[in-house]
Amino acid sequence: MASNKGTASAERLDLRSDFISRPTAAMVEAMVAASAETPGIGFREDPVVSRLEALSAELLGKEDALFCPTYTLGNQIAINASCQPGDVILAPHMAHALISEGGAPAALSGAQAEIVETERGAMLPAALEAALARKAAGGRPRVGLIVMENTHVHSGGCAVPEDTMKAVAELATAHGVPVHLDGSRLFNAAAFLSVEVTDLTRHADTVAISLNKGLSAPVSAVLAGTAERIAEAVDICHRFGGGRHRRPRANDRVHGRGQRQRPFSGPEVGGDRRRFGDQRAGGDQHTLHRRPPTGFRRRRLPGPLGPEGHAVLSNVDGSMRAVLHKDITSAHIDSITRAFEEAL
Ligand SMILES: Cc1ncc(COP(=O)(O)O)c(C=O)c1O
């Protein structure tokens, strides 16, 4: 099986996702300590989860936050809270919430999607304005929600610039439409853009972050927004099956102060990741994206990118991606960069 341990040269790396990043020693210690605390039996009764929610709300600059067992649930709660059946969601091309969550917006909320012209994961404000104006002129269907995704996973992890987010938020406000930010990897975006996370979250009514991707926790996510929106989210979470009587043990306190991960902010590896990003073909700051030549067949490749080599994923557009996270070292990056150069 692919592993991320040992030296970089001959080892087989698993670069399919940052899902597989491992908790830090401090996180594991905090999980053990937290398991000694009595969780309570009701919704929002668990003191450990309450601290996680309060810390998340503070970090994200929102009034309240709700622990969600999965990130998908957080996105879909936000959609359900804003959309009535028949409503339109305006979103970037290949938004995860629309195309990679089992058709949930339609199935769970009766919402339909309209894709706005997108460049490197960012909706073009002029295109969004035109879509909003068309809807305003026709009156129907109602636009229930605008979704932004930062970083945008299916463009290879591109960070959406703050200016674009601001422009989207201003249009949304002008048309009275709420904005949800799919910030699964928002800390990556903030580090890449050299801004505070709150510089980005201020342009959204609700925002969710993943704890189990760049932040290395084993599971789960947090959805943040106004106290009123999160109160609604609690009901929807319960309705969608996300209620629980006990916190998942594996995630106890992983987000506590002092154990917080700052992906890509370390000068050494951060520098590498920028370098990595700058080399991209279709690219981004947290994955290496390369588009193989026409007729390329990975299974015919004998080298480190072949079936017996590093584990990487193919994207829907035919490019290959290798995902970076905190357990991937500078030496690993050199090794995978060489592998791509040799293979392609
Ligand atoms: C941008 C984005 N949003 C949402 C999700 C859903 O997260 P989960 O699979 O943890 O529910 C993912 C998963 O990769 C993602 O990349």
The ligand as a MOL file (V3000), in Angstrom:
LIG
                    3D

  0  0  0     0  0            999 V3000
M  V30 BEGIN CTAB
M  V30 COUNTS 16 16 0 0 0
M  V30 BEGIN ATOM
M  V30 1 C -14.3460 21.7910 -1.8540 0
M  V30 2 C -14.9600 20.6120 -1.1580 0
M  V30 3 N -16.1530 20.7550 -0.5540 0
M  V30 4 C -16.7430 19.7360 0.0780 0
M  V30 5 C -16.1410 18.4920 0.1750 0
M  V30 6 C -16.8760 17.3870 0.8950 0
M  V30 7 O -16.1590 16.9420 2.0160 0
M  V30 8 P -16.4810 15.5420 2.7200 0
M  V30 9 O -16.2020 14.4940 1.6780 0
M  V30 10 O -15.5250 15.5070 3.8590 0
M  V30 11 O -17.9000 15.5070 3.1260 0
M  V30 12 C -14.9160 18.2840 -0.4440 0
M  V30 13 C -14.2530 16.9680 -0.3930 0
M  V30 14 O -13.1930 16.7640 -0.9330 0
M  V30 15 C -14.3100 19.3720 -1.1230 0
M  V30 16 O -13.1120 19.2320 -1.7290 0
M  V30 END ATOM
M  V30 BEGIN BOND
M  V30 1 1 1 2
M  V30 2 1 2 3
M  V30 3 2 2 15
M  V30 4 2 3 4
M  V30 5 1 4 5
M  V30 6 1 5 6
M  V30 7 2 5 12
M  V30 8 1 6 7
M  V30 9 1 7 8
M  V30 10 2 8 9
M  V30 11 1 8 10
M  V30 12 1 8 11
M  V30 13 1 12 13
M  V30 14 1 12 15
M  V30 15 2 13 14
M  V30 16 1 15 16
M  V30 END BOND
M  V30 END CTAB
M  END
